[in-house]
Structures are given as C-alpha cells and as structure tokens.
Amino acid sequence: MAWEVVQRLNGRISRLRAMTLGTRDRHEAGYKRMEKIYSAIDSNDADAAAAAIKVHLTEAANIAKTLLTAELSKSEK
C-alpha cells in the first residue's frame, strides 16, 4: 500500500514538474536557478541554499496552482 502511495505521488510530481517547466511564467531560467542552489551548497552556505530552494519551489508551486486552477475552470465549463 505504501508503495502505491509513493508511485501516485511520483506520478503527480512528474506531471506538475512537466507543467511548470514548460511555462513562460518562469521568472528565471531553471539552469540559472539551479546554479544559485549549487553555488550555495558548494560554498557550504546552508542559509543561502535554503533561501534559493525556497524561492525555486515557491515559484514552481505558484505556477502549478495557476495552471491547475485554469485546468479546473476549463473542465467545469
């Protein structure tokens, strides 16, 4: 049962990731954002890494929420 939950979550994460990566709403390119995260980790700066990850995930979550809301609105019409 736990494995089924993991598989479902993985499927949803993959779908949301594909949705958000393909949008123009990204304020900063993925490579540049990953570079900031990597640099902070490489510099052993946990606070900067956490901040960079938080910015990245917050932006992705907001984009996903917008896309899913639009999708829901279309299906209700």
VMD Tcl script that builds the backbone (N, CA, C; Angstrom):
set m [mol new atoms 231]
animate dup $m
set s [atomselect $m all]
$s set {name element resname resid chain x y z} {
  {N N MET 1 A 0.826 -1.192 0.000}
  {CA C MET 1 A 0.000 0.000 0.000}
  {C C MET 1 A 0.874 1.262 0.000}
  {N N ALA 2 A 1.918 1.261 0.813}
  {CA C ALA 2 A 2.807 2.422 0.873}
  {C C ALA 2 A 3.462 2.650 -0.489}
  {N N TRP 3 A 3.835 1.572 -1.163}
  {CA C TRP 3 A 4.474 1.701 -2.475}
  {C C TRP 3 A 3.516 2.337 -3.486}
  {N N GLU 4 A 2.230 1.989 -3.407}
  {CA C GLU 4 A 1.237 2.598 -4.298}
  {C C GLU 4 A 1.147 4.098 -4.062}
  {N N VAL 5 A 1.182 4.509 -2.810}
  {CA C VAL 5 A 1.140 5.937 -2.476}
  {C C VAL 5 A 2.358 6.642 -3.051}
  {N N VAL 6 A 3.527 6.036 -2.900}
  {CA C VAL 6 A 4.757 6.614 -3.439}
  {C C VAL 6 A 4.664 6.736 -4.954}
  {N N GLN 7 A 4.161 5.722 -5.613}
  {CA C GLN 7 A 4.030 5.751 -7.068}
  {C C GLN 7 A 3.058 6.837 -7.525}
  {N N ARG 8 A 1.948 6.988 -6.825}
  {CA C ARG 8 A 0.985 8.033 -7.172}
  {C C ARG 8 A 1.585 9.420 -6.981}
  {N N LEU 9 A 2.251 9.604 -5.869}
  {CA C LEU 9 A 2.904 10.895 -5.618}
  {C C LEU 9 A 3.950 11.189 -6.679}
  {N N ASN 10 A 4.722 10.197 -7.020}
  {CA C ASN 10 A 5.752 10.362 -8.038}
  {C C ASN 10 A 5.123 10.753 -9.378}
  {N N GLY 11 A 4.018 10.138 -9.710}
  {CA C GLY 11 A 3.305 10.475 -10.939}
  {C C GLY 11 A 2.799 11.907 -10.929}
  {N N ARG 12 A 2.246 12.319 -9.805}
  {CA C ARG 12 A 1.739 13.692 -9.694}
  {C C ARG 12 A 2.874 14.706 -9.737}
  {N N ILE 13 A 3.955 14.400 -9.066}
  {CA C ILE 13 A 5.113 15.291 -9.070}
  {C C ILE 13 A 5.653 15.429 -10.488}
  {N N SER 14 A 5.749 14.322 -11.197}
  {CA C SER 14 A 6.243 14.358 -12.576}
  {C C SER 14 A 5.331 15.199 -13.466}
  {N N ARG 15 A 4.045 15.050 -13.296}
  {CA C ARG 15 A 3.086 15.821 -14.095}
  {C C ARG 15 A 3.225 17.308 -13.800}
  {N N LEU 16 A 3.260 17.667 -12.524}
  {CA C LEU 16 A 3.381 19.079 -12.152}
  {C C LEU 16 A 4.710 19.663 -12.617}
  {N N ARG 17 A 5.736 18.874 -12.527}
  {CA C ARG 17 A 7.053 19.328 -12.968}
  {C C ARG 17 A 7.045 19.623 -14.468}
  {N N ALA 18 A 6.455 18.725 -15.230}
  {CA C ALA 18 A 6.367 18.931 -16.676}
  {C C ALA 18 A 5.535 20.175 -16.999}
  {N N MET 19 A 4.470 20.378 -16.255}
  {CA C MET 19 A 3.618 21.545 -16.478}
  {C C MET 19 A 4.369 22.841 -16.198}
  {N N THR 20 A 5.067 22.893 -15.091}
  {CA C THR 20 A 5.717 24.145 -14.691}
  {C C THR 20 A 6.959 24.442 -15.510}
  {N N LEU 21 A 7.673 23.413 -15.925}
  {CA C LEU 21 A 8.890 23.637 -16.704}
  {C C LEU 21 A 8.593 24.215 -18.080}
  {N N GLY 22 A 7.427 23.928 -18.590}
  {CA C GLY 22 A 7.093 24.365 -19.935}
  {C C GLY 22 A 6.419 25.721 -20.021}
  {N N THR 23 A 6.322 26.446 -18.926}
  {CA C THR 23 A 5.611 27.720 -18.953}
  {C C THR 23 A 6.542 28.900 -19.191}
  {N N ARG 24 A 5.948 29.956 -19.637}
  {CA C ARG 24 A 6.695 31.207 -19.809}
  {C C ARG 24 A 6.682 32.025 -18.519}
  {N N ASP 25 A 5.940 31.574 -17.526}
  {CA C ASP 25 A 5.827 32.305 -16.269}
  {C C ASP 25 A 7.072 32.202 -15.394}
  {N N ARG 26 A 7.987 31.376 -15.807}
  {CA C ARG 26 A 9.219 31.243 -15.036}
  {C C ARG 26 A 9.972 32.556 -15.107}
  {N N HIS 27 A 10.252 33.128 -13.960}
  {CA C HIS 27 A 10.930 34.422 -13.911}
  {C C HIS 27 A 12.427 34.285 -14.146}
  {N N GLU 28 A 12.908 33.133 -13.917}
  {CA C GLU 28 A 14.341 32.891 -14.086}
  {C C GLU 28 A 14.518 31.492 -14.665}
  {N N ALA 29 A 15.452 31.352 -15.584}
  {CA C ALA 29 A 15.680 30.047 -16.215}
  {C C ALA 29 A 16.091 29.010 -15.172}
  {N N GLY 30 A 15.662 27.774 -15.417}
  {CA C GLY 30 A 15.961 26.685 -14.493}
  {C C GLY 30 A 17.448 26.503 -14.245}
  {N N TYR 31 A 18.226 26.617 -15.305}
  {CA C TYR 31 A 19.672 26.436 -15.149}
  {C C TYR 31 A 20.249 27.482 -14.210}
  {N N LYS 32 A 19.833 28.719 -14.381}
  {CA C LYS 32 A 20.352 29.802 -13.527}
  {C C LYS 32 A 19.946 29.580 -12.064}
  {N N ARG 33 A 18.720 29.147 -11.874}
  {CA C ARG 33 A 18.241 28.901 -10.507}
  {C C ARG 33 A 19.001 27.736 -9.873}
  {N N MET 34 A 19.204 26.657 -10.643}
  {CA C MET 34 A 19.955 25.515 -10.113}
  {C C MET 34 A 21.405 25.911 -9.817}
  {N N GLU 35 A 21.932 26.792 -10.621}
  {CA C GLU 35 A 23.295 27.272 -10.400}
  {C C GLU 35 A 23.394 28.003 -9.059}
  {N N LYS 36 A 22.386 28.804 -8.721}
  {CA C LYS 36 A 22.367 29.503 -7.429}
  {C C LYS 36 A 22.311 28.498 -6.279}
  {N N ILE 37 A 21.473 27.495 -6.434}
  {CA C ILE 37 A 21.350 26.473 -5.388}
  {C C ILE 37 A 22.670 25.725 -5.238}
  {N N TYR 38 A 23.241 25.313 -6.370}
  {CA C TYR 38 A 24.507 24.583 -6.339}
  {C C TYR 38 A 25.625 25.424 -5.713}
  {N N SER 39 A 25.715 26.682 -6.103}
  {CA C SER 39 A 26.771 27.555 -5.585}
  {C C SER 39 A 26.666 27.703 -4.067}
  {N N ALA 40 A 25.444 27.845 -3.591}
  {CA C ALA 40 A 25.248 27.970 -2.139}
  {C C ALA 40 A 25.662 26.684 -1.423}
  {N N ILE 41 A 25.302 25.548 -1.988}
  {CA C ILE 41 A 25.692 24.270 -1.389}
  {C C ILE 41 A 27.202 24.100 -1.451}
  {N N ASP 42 A 27.778 24.415 -2.615}
  {CA C ASP 42 A 29.224 24.286 -2.799}
  {C C ASP 42 A 30.000 25.193 -1.844}
  {N N SER 43 A 29.409 26.347 -1.533}
  {CA C SER 43 A 30.045 27.286 -0.601}
  {C C SER 43 A 29.758 26.929 0.853}
  {N N ASN 44 A 29.019 25.858 1.039}
  {CA C ASN 44 A 28.645 25.406 2.382}
  {C C ASN 44 A 27.808 26.452 3.113}
  {N N ASP 45 A 26.978 27.166 2.356}
  {CA C ASP 45 A 26.122 28.213 2.913}
  {C C ASP 45 A 24.687 27.678 2.964}
  {N N ALA 46 A 24.377 27.046 4.074}
  {CA C ALA 46 A 23.071 26.403 4.233}
  {C C ALA 46 A 21.929 27.407 4.139}
  {N N ASP 47 A 22.111 28.586 4.699}
  {CA C ASP 47 A 21.044 29.584 4.665}
  {C C ASP 47 A 20.751 30.043 3.234}
  {N N ALA 48 A 21.811 30.299 2.467}
  {CA C ALA 48 A 21.629 30.724 1.076}
  {C C ALA 48 A 21.015 29.601 0.248}
  {N N ALA 49 A 21.438 28.365 0.501}
  {CA C ALA 49 A 20.879 27.224 -0.225}
  {C C ALA 49 A 19.392 27.074 0.097}
  {N N ALA 50 A 19.048 27.170 1.367}
  {CA C ALA 50 A 17.648 27.052 1.768}
  {C C ALA 50 A 16.815 28.169 1.152}
  {N N ALA 51 A 17.346 29.380 1.127}
  {CA C ALA 51 A 16.624 30.514 0.541}
  {C C ALA 51 A 16.432 30.314 -0.964}
  {N N ALA 52 A 17.468 29.873 -1.654}
  {CA C ALA 52 A 17.380 29.657 -3.101}
  {C C ALA 52 A 16.385 28.544 -3.423}
  {N N ILE 53 A 16.389 27.494 -2.636}
  {CA C ILE 53 A 15.447 26.389 -2.841}
  {C C ILE 53 A 14.022 26.857 -2.571}
  {N N LYS 54 A 13.850 27.653 -1.523}
  {CA C LYS 54 A 12.516 28.155 -1.189}
  {C C LYS 54 A 11.964 29.022 -2.316}
  {N N VAL 55 A 12.787 29.895 -2.875}
  {CA C VAL 55 A 12.358 30.734 -3.997}
  {C C VAL 55 A 11.955 29.856 -5.175}
  {N N HIS 56 A 12.786 28.870 -5.479}
  {CA C HIS 56 A 12.524 27.969 -6.604}
  {C C HIS 56 A 11.205 27.207 -6.417}
  {N N LEU 57 A 11.020 26.614 -5.258}
  {CA C LEU 57 A 9.824 25.817 -5.010}
  {C C LEU 57 A 8.568 26.672 -4.913}
  {N N THR 58 A 8.693 27.862 -4.346}
  {CA C THR 58 A 7.541 28.757 -4.240}
  {C C THR 58 A 7.073 29.180 -5.624}
  {N N GLU 59 A 8.017 29.542 -6.482}
  {CA C GLU 59 A 7.652 29.928 -7.842}
  {C C GLU 59 A 7.005 28.762 -8.581}
  {N N ALA 60 A 7.587 27.591 -8.476}
  {CA C ALA 60 A 7.035 26.412 -9.151}
  {C C ALA 60 A 5.636 26.094 -8.612}
  {N N ALA 61 A 5.453 26.203 -7.310}
  {CA C ALA 61 A 4.149 25.922 -6.707}
  {C C ALA 61 A 3.095 26.921 -7.176}
  {N N ASN 62 A 3.467 28.185 -7.262}
  {CA C ASN 62 A 2.519 29.199 -7.725}
  {C C ASN 62 A 2.125 28.977 -9.179}
  {N N ILE 63 A 3.087 28.611 -9.995}
  {CA C ILE 63 A 2.793 28.326 -11.402}
  {C C ILE 63 A 1.873 27.114 -11.507}
  {N N ALA 64 A 2.185 26.056 -10.760}
  {CA C ALA 64 A 1.359 24.846 -10.785}
  {C C ALA 64 A -0.062 25.154 -10.325}
  {N N LYS 65 A -0.184 25.945 -9.277}
  {CA C LYS 65 A -1.512 26.301 -8.767}
  {C C LYS 65 A -2.312 27.060 -9.821}
  {N N THR 66 A -1.665 27.993 -10.504}
  {CA C THR 66 A -2.329 28.754 -11.561}
  {C C THR 66 A -2.775 27.838 -12.696}
  {N N LEU 67 A -1.888 26.954 -13.124}
  {CA C LEU 67 A -2.215 26.038 -14.217}
  {C C LEU 67 A -3.333 25.074 -13.839}
  {N N LEU 68 A -3.279 24.540 -12.638}
  {CA C LEU 68 A -4.311 23.598 -12.205}
  {C C LEU 68 A -5.663 24.283 -12.026}
  {N N THR 69 A -5.649 25.528 -11.546}
  {CA C THR 69 A -6.894 26.284 -11.403}
  {C C THR 69 A -7.513 26.542 -12.770}
  {N N ALA 70 A -6.672 26.905 -13.738}
  {CA C ALA 70 A -7.161 27.132 -15.102}
  {C C ALA 70 A -7.716 25.835 -15.701}
  {N N GLU 71 A -7.025 24.744 -15.449}
  {CA C GLU 71 A -7.472 23.434 -15.949}
  {C C GLU 71 A -8.821 23.066 -15.343}
  {N N LEU 72 A -8.975 23.317 -14.060}
  {CA C LEU 72 A -10.228 23.011 -13.370}
  {C C LEU 72 A -11.355 23.870 -13.911}
  {N N SER 73 A -11.067 25.135 -14.139}
  {CA C SER 73 A -12.078 26.050 -14.680}
  {C C SER 73 A -12.561 25.583 -16.050}
  {N N LYS 74 A -11.635 25.123 -16.889}
  {CA C LYS 74 A -11.991 24.641 -18.225}
  {C C LYS 74 A -12.884 23.400 -18.130}
  {N N SER 75 A -12.572 22.508 -17.177}
  {CA C SER 75 A -13.326 21.263 -17.071}
  {C C SER 75 A -14.719 21.495 -16.495}
  {N N GLU 76 A -14.906 22.597 -15.781}
  {CA C GLU 76 A -16.209 22.891 -15.194}
  {C C GLU 76 A -17.151 23.549 -16.187}
  {N N LYS 77 A -16.631 24.010 -17.314}
  {CA C LYS 77 A -17.480 24.703 -18.308}
  {C C LYS 77 A -18.179 23.739 -19.212}
}
mol reanalyze $m
mol bondsrecalc $m
mol representation Tube
mol addrep $m
